[in-house]
Amino acid sequence: MTPDAQALVERFRQAAMGMTSWADSLETLARATGGAAAQIAAIDPRRGLFVNLLSDFGRYVEHDYLRAGGADPTHNPRTRAAIEGPAFRCRTDRDFTTDAMRDRLPIYTGLFTDYDIPHSCIVPLGHTGDSAQMAMAVLRPARSGDAGDEERRLLEAVAPAIAATLGASLMLGTAIDTALVRTAEHLSGPTILLGFDRKLASLSAAAEAILRTSNHLTIRYGRVIATGPGANAALDAAFREVTCPERPMAGRVSVALRPVRGREPAIVDLAPLPTRIEGPLSAARAVLTIRTQRRSADPVALLQAAFALTPAEAEVALMLAEGHDIATVAAHRGAATGTVRNQVKALFEKTGKNRQTELVLAIRPFC
């Protein structure tokens, strides 16, 4: 191995040990091979893309990459080459596409053109212990053209050592995630770690049992899905909120999930996880904890958690759901009618409903 190759490998080892960032290692790789950026990815048949490291592109470009189908081998020939290509062999776009393909594929005419990365070098790095395929890519601007023989040889020379470094980092990251799941379960309840697009990264034994038997959550094509009416859209919105690059990493988002059948809801809490820019690699982007309630549990507490109600508002909501009018609610609570009307107005605002009939329909599943 040449001194240049040894220096590149050392950069990646330093990132794996937390001494420098993965972005720094990738930027060094890109500069050494004439690229605009470099990328490391791990792709799993069940979870899809679950680790995606880019040099100076950042999470905003990552969002565009995922939205354009970059992780899908049916949309992106580069991903297919990373999955199916021979390990440690460098290939360029011209090795696995034609001019006609690149002229008609949306990802080439869109994303790759917009970010001026029409050329690439793809080097599969072999499989991890859990069957995930690792790959390395250098993304090249139009002015650089295809990689030359010297650049290809450099990439192929460093590929085995970089693969070993990434594999060890992924194993350590998995162990850390497992410990995190166990700790979170003891503190908050059944726990699931979510990766890109709500892909399952890890889960506790209790969460696995819930996914097998629950009317609220399941796994489809490696994604955690809410199965009740409107529940999946609410879960997706909460996940996007906590993983949004523009959102400060603080607090949690709670979602009340209606079941496929029956009336008993479940409440899940989502919180962001910090992106690991150095050290052990992890698929996890957010932690989801499940709070399940039985009918014998306090429905006031359940309504408070679902809609951020005060105890008084929750009690008024329960009486409305039981069919009582405002006057009866006021008399039962020993409150003025005007006070109850104000509480009903607050219920409208917090539940997003405009009519009492709609409000009651929203409350009844929690009773």
PEPE-V774513 format. One record per run of one state. SS is the DSSP state (H for helix, E for strand, L for the rest). FROM is the first residue (numbers start at 1). LEN is the number of residues. Records with the same first field share a line. If there is no record, write none. Layout:
SS->FROM-LEN + FROM-LEN
This chain:
L->1-2 + 17-5 + 33-4 + 45-3 + 55-3 + 68-9 + 85-5 + 97-2 + 105-1 + 115-4 + 128-5 + 141-1 + 145-4 + 189-2 + 195-1 + 204-1 + 214-3 + 221-2 + 227-4 + 244-8 + 258-8 + 273-13 + 293-6 + 308-3 + 322-4 + 334-3 + 352-4 + 365-3
H->3-14 + 22-11 + 58-10 + 77-8 + 93-4 + 99-6 + 106-9 + 142-3 + 149-40 + 196-3 + 205-9 + 231-13 + 299-9 + 311-11 + 326-8 + 337-15 + 356-9
E->37-8 + 48-7 + 90-3 + 119-9 + 133-8 + 191-4 + 199-5 + 217-4 + 223-4 + 252-6 + 266-7 + 286-7
